[in-house]
Amino acid sequence: MKIDESNCGKCGICTDACPLGLIEKQGFKIIIKEGCNNCGMCLEVCPMDVIYEE
């Protein structure tokens, strides 16, 4: 999964949705860490529709 950082609102909803805990808010960025299995949970909850499959 990837995040369109230019349009991301940095709300952090995706960080709570990740069942593996691999999405973190780091300063002014949301980071999807290595190990993501593309389950799509973050994509489903993103209110800005800025998360997409690679």
TATA-V500624 format. One record per residue. N is the residue number from 0. RES is the residue in one small letter. SS is DSSP state (a for helix, b for strand, c for the rest). PSI is psi in degrees with one decimal (none if undefined). D_CENTER is the distance of its C-alpha to the mean C-alpha in Angstrom with 2 decimals. Layout:
n=N res=RES ss=SS psi=PSI d_center=D_CENTER
n=N res=RES ss=SS psi=PSI d_center=D_CENTER
This chain:
n=0 res=m ss=c psi=149.7 d_center=7.48
n=1 res=k ss=b psi=158.1 d_center=7.16
n=2 res=i ss=b psi=130.8 d_center=6.09
n=3 res=d ss=c psi=91.5 d_center=9.40
n=4 res=e ss=c psi=-31.0 d_center=9.85
n=5 res=s ss=c psi=-23.7 d_center=13.21
n=6 res=n ss=c psi=-0.8 d_center=12.27
n=7 res=c ss=c psi=133.4 d_center=9.23
n=8 res=g ss=c psi=-2.3 d_center=10.97
n=9 res=k ss=c psi=33.6 d_center=9.27
n=10 res=c ss=c psi=-29.3 d_center=9.98
n=11 res=g ss=c psi=4.3 d_center=7.82
n=12 res=i ss=a psi=-36.8 d_center=8.05
n=13 res=c ss=a psi=-31.4 d_center=4.76
n=14 res=t ss=a psi=-37.5 d_center=6.29
n=15 res=d ss=a psi=-27.1 d_center=9.36
n=16 res=a ss=a psi=-22.9 d_center=8.54
n=17 res=c ss=c psi=115.6 d_center=7.84
n=18 res=p ss=c psi=-18.3 d_center=11.56
n=19 res=l ss=c psi=-5.6 d_center=11.75
n=20 res=g ss=c psi=31.7 d_center=10.37
n=21 res=l ss=c psi=7.9 d_center=8.62
n=22 res=i ss=b psi=125.1 d_center=5.65
n=23 res=e ss=b psi=147.9 d_center=7.91
n=24 res=k ss=b psi=118.7 d_center=9.07
n=25 res=q ss=b psi=100.9 d_center=11.87
n=26 res=g ss=c psi=-118.6 d_center=14.28
n=27 res=f ss=c psi=23.7 d_center=13.15
n=28 res=k ss=b psi=152.9 d_center=10.00
n=29 res=i ss=b psi=126.2 d_center=6.41
n=30 res=i ss=b psi=130.2 d_center=6.83
n=31 res=i ss=b psi=114.1 d_center=5.90
n=32 res=k ss=c psi=163.4 d_center=9.45
n=33 res=e ss=c psi=141.6 d_center=12.22
n=34 res=g ss=c psi=-7.2 d_center=12.99
n=35 res=c ss=c psi=131.5 d_center=10.07
n=36 res=n ss=c psi=14.2 d_center=12.30
n=37 res=n ss=c psi=40.4 d_center=10.46
n=38 res=c ss=c psi=-25.9 d_center=11.33
n=39 res=g ss=c psi=1.7 d_center=9.36
n=40 res=m ss=a psi=-41.2 d_center=8.92
n=41 res=c ss=a psi=-39.8 d_center=5.38
n=42 res=l ss=a psi=-40.1 d_center=7.08
n=43 res=e ss=a psi=-33.7 d_center=10.06
n=44 res=v ss=a psi=-10.7 d_center=9.24
n=45 res=c ss=c psi=114.5 d_center=7.64
n=46 res=p ss=c psi=-16.0 d_center=11.00
n=47 res=m ss=c psi=-6.6 d_center=10.78
n=48 res=d ss=c psi=46.3 d_center=10.11
n=49 res=v ss=c psi=1.3 d_center=8.35
n=50 res=i ss=b psi=134.1 d_center=6.07
n=51 res=y ss=b psi=159.2 d_center=8.89
n=52 res=e ss=c psi=139.4 d_center=10.66
n=53 res=e ss=c psi=none d_center=12.34
